[in-house]
Amino acid sequence: MRRAGLGDGAPAGNYGYTNSGYSVYEEENERLTESLRTKVSAIKSLSIEIGTEVKNQNKLLSEMVLKVTVFAECHNMGQIRGSSSSSTKQETP
């Protein structure tokens, strides 16, 4: 990404500036800034994807908990009904 007329050919004592007034350091800064911008964008996309995945997993987990709770309640109701009818049968002989 070097531009014509810029670079290492700057006269000594000019601190890296060429006649155009543009610095090698400024060019390097732009390159690094663009690299950082790309990385931040990738991290942002990844964090959005993670957030979406977490929401989906939480929804699935909630559904599973609900199903297990309903199953456990139905199972317990069956045990209560079964034990009350069997205890009634034992007391009536």
N, C-alpha and C positions, 0 to 999 in steps of 0.2 A: 504494500500500500504506500510505497514511497512515491512522492511527487517529484516531478522534474524540477531541478534547480534547488532541491533541498537536500540536506544530508550532511555528511562528514566534510564536505569541501568548504565549510565556512571558515573565514579567516580567524586566526588566533586572536583572542581578546574580544571576540564577538559573542562569546558564551553560547555558541551553537546556533545563533541566528544567521540566516542568510540574508541576502539583499531584499528578498520579498518580505522579510519581517516574520517569517514562520519558523518555528523552532523544531528541531529533531525531537526534542522532549515533548513538545505539544503534539506532534504526530504520534509518538509512542503513547502519550496520554489518551489520545483518541482511540487508538487500537485497543488499549487496555480497558477503556471505558466501554467500548462495544463488546468486548469479550465478557466483561462483568454484566452488561445488560442482557446478553444471551443467557448467561448462567442464572441470573435472577429470574428471567422469564421461564426457564426450565424448572426451577424450584417452585415458582408460583403455580405452574401447570401441575406439577407433581403433588403439591399440597392440596390443590382443588380435587384432584383424583382421589387422594387419600381421604379427604373429607366426604366425598360421595360414597366411597367404599365403606367408611365407618357408619354412615347413615344406613346403608343397605344392610350391613351386618347387625346393627342394633335392631332394625326392623325384624330381621329373621330371628334374632335372639328373643325378642319380645313375643313373637308368634310361637316359638318353641316353648317358652315359659308358660304361656297361656294354655297351650295344648297339654302340657304335662300337668298343670294345675287342674284342668278340667278332668283329665284322666284320673288323677289321684283322688279328686272329689267323688267321681263316679265309682271308683274302686272302693273307697271308704264307705260310701252309701250302700254298696252291695254287701259289704261285710257287716254293717250295722243291721241291715234288713235280714241278712242270713242269720246273724247271731240272735236277733230278737225273736225270729220265728222258731229257731231251733230251741231257744230257752223256753218259749211258750209251749212247745211240744213236749219238752221234758217235764214241765210242771203239771201237765194235764193228765197223766196216765191214770 
